[in-house]
Amino acid sequence: MSFLRTYSRAAFSLSKIAKKPLSSHQVISSKQQVFSVTNTTSNLRFYAARPKKLKERIEELIPERLEEIKYVKKEHGPKSMGTTTVDMAYGGMRGIKGLVWDGSVLDPKEGIKFRELTIEECREKLPKVENGSEPLPEGLFWLLVTGEIPTKEQVSALSAEWAARSAIPSFVEELIDRCPNTLHPMSQFSIAVTALQHESSFAKEYQKGLDKKDYWNYVYEDSMDLISKLPNVVGRIYRNVYKDGKVPAIDTGKDYSYNLAKVLGFESNENFVELLRLYLTIHSDHEGGNVSAHTTKLVGSALSDPYLAFSAALNGLAGPLHGLANQEVVRWIIKMKDTIGESPDDKTVREYVQNTLKEGKVIPGYGHAVLRITDPRYDAQRDFALKHLPDYPLFKIVSQLFTIVPDELQKQGKVSNPWPNVDAHSGTLLQYYGLVEQNYYTVLFGVSRALGVLAQLIWDRALGFPIERPKSYSTSLIKKMFENEENK
Ligand SMILES: CC(C)(COP(=O)(O)OP(=O)(O)OC[C@H]1O[C@@H](n2cnc3c(N)ncnc32)[C@H](O)[C@@H]1OP(=O)(O)O)[C@@H](O)C(=O)NCCC(=O)NCCS
């Protein structure tokens, strides 16, 4: 057993005995390596040591995580995490605590934390390209999977590995080429990912007869392949639907976001590439209960491979109340500009918002099932806009809406969260750089979401999580359940 594994177990047992976490940045040294660790309750460590490959690191972490879960189940297994009410059952299961998701947690008042780090902390601490100011999504993936901040070398190795795995089979290219341009890019995306299932090493090995302990190994390989192949898939869809169908080659010396920008034809604009780095980082994960995350987890729990699980998630992301909202926002704002002019005053914008609500429609980009504050992902994009495009007219309208919509939604008296979410901003930034095809926006969201949901899928199989099977009741049984009780 390696020193690290020994250390990990020791650290976990130590904190367990002391009933308090190890202090932040505590340094433990050995002949071989020096580590600086944070609070063990967070599983977050900053370390600078002999560079490890991601897979090696996961392998080292698995025994520690298994032991941790064994401990949590032993100590707390029968305890209740909360009650389930009839309202929750009819209300989209809102608030029911029934999933384990380690990459991120969403607090209604604080927003998202990726393994204990806020978006601002990720922007500050994750590795960047030289002279860049936005984090590389490769680093975020590493953080989501391991709970650790990678070194620049580790991130570069991941960029190189993803570029090396990026080729897609010719039959998938042909399949995409045969899709009519009128088929929504998200449907094309889902079809292509399902077809890539042909490459699944998990599915092949499972057919041969796979030991449970090895599931994660092949889910890891599939997840890495799938993430790597996404630029070639989505680049082809973009080029076919909106351009001449020719997709430039991936540059194996460049990072993932550069290559995504390249297949779309925007790599020469360094600020756009920076935007993609930020975009791919912040859209990646939003705890486990949202439609795309939970779908991946659910479908994966049937031991469907990562391609099948992720294509199912894409179909959920394509819904207007989930990922499609970013296309809806830009469409709504452009329609507003066409109706009330380029630089409308506040009163006219307010009337437009009121009319949308009177028509029984939602204001896209506002509201959230969990958050009760402005989405920190909105704030991060606003910060980017203030730095790079402060005078862009569409950004000014987005800012104007920020001062008007929450007030109008609050007046409705039923909206749980009147504040903007991630989708209220993203399309405007893409418009500014010339990526104006609104139907394509959710595809970029999908590329990013792959990082979060596949990171968790690897762990679901490494930790042996079972097939999901919550209990459902019929309305008549619910009535009987309580009416019988009341009649007693
Ligand atoms: C995100 C969303 C689906 C959350 O749904 P939710 O958890 O059920 O939200 P709420 O509890 O606030 O819903 C209560 C009521 O307010 C309404 N509401 C919520 N957000 C609203 C909005 N942006 N505009 C108008 N009405 C809204 C709901 O439609 C619901 O109305 P109903 O009772 O007549 O059915 C919802 O806010 C929404 O539809 N937003 C617009 C779409 C969007 O931006 N989606 C991206 C989310 S990241």
The ligand as an ORCA input file, in Angstrom:
! r2SCAN-3c Opt
* xyz 0 1
  C     -36.164     27.326    -12.653
  C     -37.633     27.027    -12.396
  C     -38.059     25.905    -13.316
  C     -37.771     26.569    -10.944
  O     -39.058     26.052    -10.789
  P     -39.728     25.971     -9.346
  O     -38.771     25.444     -8.356
  O     -41.005     25.223     -9.521
  O     -39.986     27.508     -9.052
  P     -40.982     28.189     -8.039
  O     -41.161     27.421     -6.775
  O     -40.508     29.594     -7.896
  O     -42.391     28.158     -8.812
  C     -43.552     28.725     -8.215
  C     -44.337     29.436     -9.278
  O     -43.601     30.572     -9.763
  C     -43.499     30.515    -11.162
  N     -42.192     31.015    -11.597
  C     -40.986     30.580    -11.197
  N     -40.023     31.216    -11.903
  C     -40.650     32.056    -12.737
  C     -40.197     32.943    -13.744
  N     -38.912     33.073    -14.043
  N     -41.109     33.651    -14.442
  C     -42.436     33.513    -14.147
  N     -42.924     32.672    -13.235
  C     -42.030     31.944    -12.558
  C     -43.603     29.023    -11.479
  O     -43.937     28.822    -12.846
  C     -44.648     28.563    -10.510
  O     -45.900     28.969    -11.022
  P     -47.216     28.022    -10.819
  O     -47.354     27.847     -9.352
  O     -48.299     28.819    -11.444
  O     -46.924     26.759    -11.528
  C     -38.501     28.298    -12.612
  O     -38.038     29.333    -11.795
  C     -38.544     28.731    -14.057
  O     -39.361     28.245    -14.825
  N     -37.626     29.681    -14.489
  C     -37.565     30.092    -15.863
  C     -36.799     29.073    -16.676
  C     -35.323     29.070    -16.351
  O     -34.697     30.117    -16.256
  N     -34.769     27.889    -16.193
  C     -33.356     27.716    -15.922
  C     -33.140     27.261    -14.524
  S     -31.418     27.217    -14.109
*
